[in-house]
Amino acid sequence: MATKWGILSASKISHDFVVALALLPSEDHKIVAVAAKDEARAKLFANELKIPNHHGSYEALASDPNVDIVYIGALNHQHYSLTKLMLANGKHVLCEKPFCINTKQLAELIELAKSKRIFLMEAMWSRFGPAYEKVFEEIQKGTLGNVLSVKANFCVPIATQERIWKKEVGGGSVLDLGVYLLHLVNMVYGPEEPKSIVSDGVLNEHGVDLAFSAILKYSDGRLATISTDTRMAQDNSAYIYGDKGSIKIHQPFHASNKITVNNSIDYVFEQPEPWKPNIYPNSVQLRYQAEHARQCLKKGLTESSVLDLNTSYRVQKLMDKIREQIGVQFDEDN
């Protein structure tokens, strides 16, 4: 039986998610409806992407009996309220990153999902792509020895986009870009929280960050050095170093199709051609998290064993700390 998806928000990332989902077998995944606040926009989205039903409100999607699981592709400030709405109506949820604005919101969602025994997962698509899977495999089998350093940037010229500059929508590079960096660090170093974080950033006139840099120090001298910048492009590769070897995740590290182990062995992961052009690079990889969610539902799980809710909470907590240090505060923090 196919997993029946509802798409919440006719956004750019929702577009790419739908396009990526079409690469999976139709007998396994079926998109049955899309919802937007503007019904005309929902209808246009549905017609363009061949979705049979559309709704002009999120409440209508929440009550749609044909929907098993909802993919939430709305802006950051809506993640908490919309996930809560879907969970309250018995819908499983795959919510775009960042899960919430802060840990206070996320803790409430986790409690609600667990009380209702409903599946909930952050849509951190990087974690399920073939590049990250191979990196994790190499680390686990000891190719790098003891991992001592993670270095990565995520710098792209997007400072003029509303989701970055506007405080009211949960803008800033910490929540938009830093979340990828912190999930990578968490994958490499595991569940241990850093012993210290030192960070600083550059804020715009609205009080949200255009850029930040942070050094995270873990036990046994392990370090992570990460930075974002929305004003310019840089090399967005990621580097992981151990006392026996290294791994380079070629840019864009969060959606890479190539890694190099010990400066000599390349692993290239071929990507299928989508039926419509992507908006974001390599976003065909969004299909991996969708298939993982389906497998979790088939097993009756309420959270992922790969990206569990505690992991997302740890990353959210790190973002809270970095925002505190660089001086970014949202109304939701009060």
Secondary structure as UniProt FT lines:
FT   STRAND          3..8
FT   HELIX           12..21
FT   TURN            22..23
FT   TURN            26..28
FT   STRAND          29..35
FT   HELIX           39..49
FT   STRAND          53..55
FT   HELIX           58..62
FT   TURN            65..66
FT   STRAND          69..72
FT   HELIX           76..78
FT   HELIX           79..88
FT   TURN            89..90
FT   STRAND          92..96
FT   HELIX           103..116
FT   STRAND          120..123
FT   HELIX           125..128
FT   HELIX           130..140
FT   TURN            141..144
FT   STRAND          147..155
FT   TURN            159..160
FT   HELIX           162..165
FT   HELIX           167..169
FT   HELIX           174..178
FT   HELIX           179..189
FT   TURN            190..191
FT   STRAND          196..203
FT   TURN            205..206
FT   STRAND          209..217
FT   HELIX           219..221
FT   STRAND          223..229
FT   STRAND          238..242
FT   STRAND          246..249
FT   HELIX           253..255
FT   STRAND          258..261
FT   TURN            262..264
FT   STRAND          265..268
FT   TURN            281..282
FT   HELIX           283..285
FT   HELIX           286..298
FT   TURN            299..300
FT   HELIX           309..326
FT   HELIX           331..333
//
